[in-house]
Amino acid sequence: MIYVGLDVSLNSVALCAVDKTGKLIREGTTLADATSIVQYLEPWVGQVERVGLEAGPMSEWLTANLIELGLPAVSLEARQVKAALSAMPVKTDRNDARGIAQVVRTGWFKPVHVKSIGSQRARTLAAARKHIIRSIAAAEQVIRGLLRPLGLKVGSVSRTLFATRVRELVSDDTLLEAIMNPLLAGREALMREYARLHRLVLKAVRSDPACRLLMTMPGIGPVSALTALIVTGC
């Protein structure tokens, strides 16, 4: 049986493979993608008992892809791994991979739940939509802040009427109109992209049976249903 430890960085992965007694079999470095890792471990196909990597920004994606490619990968709880590796006098990627391999071999670790690829994609979609919403709000605040010192108050208006209200305020001032038009054009571009992302949200929840079931409950809309999908990681 072979136990493998991975120390993952942005572009590369340090690997260490040990047998059931802890004897070093192979160690080295490869690219930080699942296919390269599988190719590196190809000589021991069918013998790999467990592949461990510390939970982190890239661990969900990498663990899920390794599992899809047939490797028994597990994401390790970061605090336990840190405690285990703290005994090493010199901290390097190579030594960290060695330590993780031994942790995986002994079983002294707590596995971390890895969300599905679909859940990770849904999280990306929700985060992008949220970013666009915040950008729209920030653009509106900038426009309000520029007009307020001039005595021009936008007031409480809906998002759809915001641009119309601003154009009404600056219609008598050629310079202000020239200043506001690029800002409003940028805001309108954000609004179009928001609508595009929101359509993707609607498409995602309509294609998921669990989301459709959630939306039958009062007060649960597409965004709340998508959030539930992200949290559960199904």
Contacts in CASP RR format, 6 or more apart in sequence:
PFRMAT RR
TARGET T0000
AUTHOR 0000-0000-0000
METHOD contacts of the structure
MODEL  1
MIYVGLDVSLNSVALCAVDKTGKLIREGTTLADATSIVQYLEPWVGQVER
VGLEAGPMSEWLTANLIELGLPAVSLEARQVKAALSAMPVKTDRNDARGI
AQVVRTGWFKPVHVKSIGSQRARTLAAARKHIIRSIAAAEQVIRGLLRPL
GLKVGSVSRTLFATRVRELVSDDTLLEAIMNPLLAGREALMREYARLHRL
VLKAVRSDPACRLLMTMPGIGPVSALTALIVTGC
1 19 0 8 1.000
1 20 0 8 1.000
1 47 0 8 1.000
1 48 0 8 1.000
1 49 0 8 1.000
2 17 0 8 1.000
2 18 0 8 1.000
2 19 0 8 1.000
2 25 0 8 1.000
2 41 0 8 1.000
2 44 0 8 1.000
2 47 0 8 1.000
2 48 0 8 1.000
2 49 0 8 1.000
3 17 0 8 1.000
3 18 0 8 1.000
3 19 0 8 1.000
3 20 0 8 1.000
3 22 0 8 1.000
3 48 0 8 1.000
3 49 0 8 1.000
3 50 0 8 1.000
3 51 0 8 1.000
3 101 0 8 1.000
3 102 0 8 1.000
3 104 0 8 1.000
3 105 0 8 1.000
4 15 0 8 1.000
4 16 0 8 1.000
4 17 0 8 1.000
4 18 0 8 1.000
4 41 0 8 1.000
4 48 0 8 1.000
4 50 0 8 1.000
4 51 0 8 1.000
4 52 0 8 1.000
4 101 0 8 1.000
4 104 0 8 1.000
5 15 0 8 1.000
5 16 0 8 1.000
5 17 0 8 1.000
5 51 0 8 1.000
5 52 0 8 1.000
5 53 0 8 1.000
5 97 0 8 1.000
5 98 0 8 1.000
5 99 0 8 1.000
5 100 0 8 1.000
5 101 0 8 1.000
5 104 0 8 1.000
6 13 0 8 1.000
6 14 0 8 1.000
6 15 0 8 1.000
6 37 0 8 1.000
6 51 0 8 1.000
6 52 0 8 1.000
6 53 0 8 1.000
6 62 0 8 1.000
6 97 0 8 1.000
6 100 0 8 1.000
7 13 0 8 1.000
7 14 0 8 1.000
7 53 0 8 1.000
7 54 0 8 1.000
7 93 0 8 1.000
7 94 0 8 1.000
7 96 0 8 1.000
7 97 0 8 1.000
7 100 0 8 1.000
8 32 0 8 1.000
8 53 0 8 1.000
8 54 0 8 1.000
8 56 0 8 1.000
8 58 0 8 1.000
8 59 0 8 1.000
8 62 0 8 1.000
9 32 0 8 1.000
9 93 0 8 1.000
10 32 0 8 1.000
10 58 0 8 1.000
11 31 0 8 1.000
11 32 0 8 1.000
12 29 0 8 1.000
12 30 0 8 1.000
12 31 0 8 1.000
12 32 0 8 1.000
12 93 0 8 1.000
13 29 0 8 1.000
13 30 0 8 1.000
13 31 0 8 1.000
13 32 0 8 1.000
13 36 0 8 1.000
13 37 0 8 1.000
14 27 0 8 1.000
14 28 0 8 1.000
14 29 0 8 1.000
14 93 0 8 1.000
14 94 0 8 1.000
14 96 0 8 1.000
14 97 0 8 1.000
15 26 0 8 1.000
15 27 0 8 1.000
15 28 0 8 1.000
15 29 0 8 1.000
15 30 0 8 1.000
15 37 0 8 1.000
15 40 0 8 1.000
15 41 0 8 1.000
15 97 0 8 1.000
16 24 0 8 1.000
16 26 0 8 1.000
16 27 0 8 1.000
16 28 0 8 1.000
16 94 0 8 1.000
16 97 0 8 1.000
16 98 0 8 1.000
16 99 0 8 1.000
16 100 0 8 1.000
16 101 0 8 1.000
17 24 0 8 1.000
17 25 0 8 1.000
17 26 0 8 1.000
17 27 0 8 1.000
17 41 0 8 1.000
17 44 0 8 1.000
17 101 0 8 1.000
18 24 0 8 1.000
18 25 0 8 1.000
18 98 0 8 1.000
18 101 0 8 1.000
18 102 0 8 1.000
18 105 0 8 1.000
19 25 0 8 1.000
20 49 0 8 1.000
20 105 0 8 1.000
22 101 0 8 1.000
22 102 0 8 1.000
22 105 0 8 1.000
24 98 0 8 1.000
25 44 0 8 1.000
27 94 0 8 1.000
27 97 0 8 1.000
27 98 0 8 1.000
28 40 0 8 1.000
28 94 0 8 1.000
28 97 0 8 1.000
29 93 0 8 1.000
30 36 0 8 1.000
30 37 0 8 1.000
30 39 0 8 1.000
30 40 0 8 1.000
32 58 0 8 1.000
32 62 0 8 1.000
33 62 0 8 1.000
33 65 0 8 1.000
34 62 0 8 1.000
34 65 0 8 1.000
34 66 0 8 1.000
34 68 0 8 1.000
34 69 0 8 1.000
34 71 0 8 1.000
35 69 0 8 1.000
37 51 0 8 1.000
37 62 0 8 1.000
37 66 0 8 1.000
37 71 0 8 1.000
38 66 0 8 1.000
38 69 0 8 1.000
38 70 0 8 1.000
38 71 0 8 1.000
41 48 0 8 1.000
41 51 0 8 1.000
41 71 0 8 1.000
48 71 0 8 1.000
48 72 0 8 1.000
49 72 0 8 1.000
50 72 0 8 1.000
50 73 0 8 1.000
50 74 0 8 1.000
50 104 0 8 1.000
50 105 0 8 1.000
51 66 0 8 1.000
51 71 0 8 1.000
51 72 0 8 1.000
51 73 0 8 1.000
51 74 0 8 1.000
51 104 0 8 1.000
52 73 0 8 1.000
52 74 0 8 1.000
52 75 0 8 1.000
52 76 0 8 1.000
52 100 0 8 1.000
52 101 0 8 1.000
52 103 0 8 1.000
52 104 0 8 1.000
53 59 0 8 1.000
53 62 0 8 1.000
53 63 0 8 1.000
53 73 0 8 1.000
53 74 0 8 1.000
53 75 0 8 1.000
53 76 0 8 1.000
53 100 0 8 1.000
54 75 0 8 1.000
54 76 0 8 1.000
54 78 0 8 1.000
54 81 0 8 1.000
54 100 0 8 1.000
55 75 0 8 1.000
55 76 0 8 1.000
55 77 0 8 1.000
55 78 0 8 1.000
55 81 0 8 1.000
55 112 0 8 1.000
56 75 0 8 1.000
56 78 0 8 1.000
59 75 0 8 1.000
59 112 0 8 1.000
59 114 0 8 1.000
60 75 0 8 1.000
60 114 0 8 1.000
60 115 0 8 1.000
60 120 0 8 1.000
61 117 0 8 1.000
61 120 0 8 1.000
62 73 0 8 1.000
63 73 0 8 1.000
63 74 0 8 1.000
63 75 0 8 1.000
63 114 0 8 1.000
64 114 0 8 1.000
64 115 0 8 1.000
64 116 0 8 1.000
64 117 0 8 1.000
64 120 0 8 1.000
65 117 0 8 1.000
66 73 0 8 1.000
67 73 0 8 1.000
67 114 0 8 1.000
68 117 0 8 1.000
74 104 0 8 1.000
74 109 0 8 1.000
74 111 0 8 1.000
75 111 0 8 1.000
75 112 0 8 1.000
75 114 0 8 1.000
76 100 0 8 1.000
76 103 0 8 1.000
76 104 0 8 1.000
76 109 0 8 1.000
76 110 0 8 1.000
76 111 0 8 1.000
76 112 0 8 1.000
77 109 0 8 1.000
77 110 0 8 1.000
77 111 0 8 1.000
77 112 0 8 1.000
80 103 0 8 1.000
80 108 0 8 1.000
80 109 0 8 1.000
80 110 0 8 1.000
81 100 0 8 1.000
81 103 0 8 1.000
81 109 0 8 1.000
84 99 0 8 1.000
84 102 0 8 1.000
84 103 0 8 1.000
84 108 0 8 1.000
84 109 0 8 1.000
85 91 0 8 1.000
85 95 0 8 1.000
85 96 0 8 1.000
85 99 0 8 1.000
85 100 0 8 1.000
88 95 0 8 1.000
88 96 0 8 1.000
88 99 0 8 1.000
103 109 0 8 1.000
113 233 0 8 1.000
115 123 0 8 1.000
115 230 0 8 1.000
115 233 0 8 1.000
116 233 0 8 1.000
116 234 0 8 1.000
119 229 0 8 1.000
119 230 0 8 1.000
119 232 0 8 1.000
119 233 0 8 1.000
119 234 0 8 1.000
122 204 0 8 1.000
122 226 0 8 1.000
122 229 0 8 1.000
122 230 0 8 1.000
123 230 0 8 1.000
125 197 0 8 1.000
125 200 0 8 1.000
125 201 0 8 1.000
125 204 0 8 1.000
125 226 0 8 1.000
126 201 0 8 1.000
126 223 0 8 1.000
126 226 0 8 1.000
126 227 0 8 1.000
126 230 0 8 1.000
128 197 0 8 1.000
129 194 0 8 1.000
129 197 0 8 1.000
129 198 0 8 1.000
129 201 0 8 1.000
129 223 0 8 1.000
132 190 0 8 1.000
132 193 0 8 1.000
132 194 0 8 1.000
132 197 0 8 1.000
133 194 0 8 1.000
135 190 0 8 1.000
136 159 0 8 1.000
136 187 0 8 1.000
136 190 0 8 1.000
136 191 0 8 1.000
136 194 0 8 1.000
139 183 0 8 1.000
139 186 0 8 1.000
139 187 0 8 1.000
139 190 0 8 1.000
140 162 0 8 1.000
140 187 0 8 1.000
142 183 0 8 1.000
143 154 0 8 1.000
143 166 0 8 1.000
143 180 0 8 1.000
143 183 0 8 1.000
143 184 0 8 1.000
143 187 0 8 1.000
144 154 0 8 1.000
144 155 0 8 1.000
146 179 0 8 1.000
146 180 0 8 1.000
146 183 0 8 1.000
147 153 0 8 1.000
147 154 0 8 1.000
147 166 0 8 1.000
147 169 0 8 1.000
147 170 0 8 1.000
147 176 0 8 1.000
147 180 0 8 1.000
150 176 0 8 1.000
152 169 0 8 1.000
152 170 0 8 1.000
152 176 0 8 1.000
153 169 0 8 1.000
154 162 0 8 1.000
154 165 0 8 1.000
154 166 0 8 1.000
154 169 0 8 1.000
155 165 0 8 1.000
157 165 0 8 1.000
159 191 0 8 1.000
162 187 0 8 1.000
163 184 0 8 1.000
163 187 0 8 1.000
163 188 0 8 1.000
166 180 0 8 1.000
166 184 0 8 1.000
167 177 0 8 1.000
167 180 0 8 1.000
167 184 0 8 1.000
170 176 0 8 1.000
170 177 0 8 1.000
170 179 0 8 1.000
170 180 0 8 1.000
171 177 0 8 1.000
201 222 0 8 1.000
201 223 0 8 1.000
201 226 0 8 1.000
202 222 0 8 1.000
204 211 0 8 1.000
204 226 0 8 1.000
204 229 0 8 1.000
205 211 0 8 1.000
205 212 0 8 1.000
205 215 0 8 1.000
205 221 0 8 1.000
205 222 0 8 1.000
205 225 0 8 1.000
205 226 0 8 1.000
205 229 0 8 1.000
206 212 0 8 1.000
208 225 0 8 1.000
208 229 0 8 1.000
210 225 0 8 1.000
210 228 0 8 1.000
210 229 0 8 1.000
210 234 0 8 1.000
211 222 0 8 1.000
211 225 0 8 1.000
211 226 0 8 1.000
211 228 0 8 1.000
211 229 0 8 1.000
212 225 0 8 1.000
214 220 0 8 1.000
214 221 0 8 1.000
214 224 0 8 1.000
214 225 0 8 1.000
214 228 0 8 1.000
215 221 0 8 1.000
215 222 0 8 1.000
215 225 0 8 1.000
END
